[in-house]
């Protein structure tokens, strides 16, 4: 594969220099903190969304020491709306570990980066390639799609041994010369191709720099790849949200448990049935607000807000009254924030 691998790497590097993305703010630096932050934010999140959060996050936490020293609530509040809140909790833990264990300096190798909270093998490879030009592969969803098509790699990636084999192929395809420039360009180029050309449906093969060497294109079935037989099973839950609002306009909120849905975020008390709120039916002014659905990665969450005026009924031991002026500084799930702002 040596000659073909060199051809693929050269094509990607040259194409990225001429046609790839260069305008993204995290591309203008080799600061591991900023690159790491962008990589975590970009996990399962569109670039357009991250472009809004990234500068605000850096303004509040300009370096890893500032992030490590901040209260978790501040981090969650600024993350509110990005979703996948475990990323924010791991981000905070990772910053603290970089400061405590590594003296505030990010490790320079993918192997050590991958030992930090929230940094998997692919994210570690991206940071190492972009910031330190280390010759290591990445294999996020977009890059996995590009490489399985180029190689016509049809093994089922639901099996760990096949995933390991693809990692080995990804390593073999890496550039071998001028790594200081080639590794960042090659890594970014694969990301760019996966995001804008080698699409899951109707890939733009005629414009792809790898079109001439892509085995899946030659076979006429690029959409066949990647192969993964195990499918995610979706589930559903229904929650009734008790919105207690007092005369001052504050709402009773409590912190969610540190595991499960919306872990560590602030939320109105949650009940799993309407019957659990039967006592509220006799309260003057109670309103059942329109129910709505919130889509999570593996679950549809059906939310039923019930607005109860005043501080009636027994209050939970944990929680507090938070008014509109408090909400911006709280880590609130996006649908809860929208719900509160609409009251």
PyMOL commands that set and color helices and strands:
alter all, ss='L'
color gray80, all
select helices_A, chain A and resi 2-19+25-28+32-42+47-60+64-69+72-79+86-102+110-113+121-132+141-151+160-172+179-196+205-207+211-213+215-219+222-224+275-282+324-327+334-341
alter helices_A, ss='H'
color red, helices_A
select strands_A, chain A and resi 235-245+251-255+266-267+269-271+287-288+292-295+299-309+320-322
alter strands_A, ss='S'
color yellow, strands_A
deselect
rebuild
show_as cartoon
